[in-house]
Amino acid sequence: MNTAIKSFVLVMIGNLNLVAAAGPYAPAAGQVGSTAISRDDPNIIAWADNWCDYIAGAYVDTQWQTPEKALGAAEGTSYDIV
């Protein structure tokens, strides 16, 4: 009986994780019903135009130690800073 209760609790905990990861999520920018803001939206103003006193942390990978990449327009990729 004790094993059955433990199994039930484990199954319930597993199901809670599935529910937590489920949407609903808004559609992508530009699609009907979207609440997302496009990376080229003209309402995004005063983006960074300079940086100073940048010191990368001890465990920051070298590909993320280029503060110049934080300047300018958004690239729209997950492989760049902006």
Secondary structure as UniProt FT lines:
FT   HELIX           2..21
FT   TURN            29..30
FT   TURN            32..33
FT   TURN            39..40
FT   TURN            42..43
FT   TURN            58..59
FT   HELIX           62..64
FT   HELIX           67..70
//
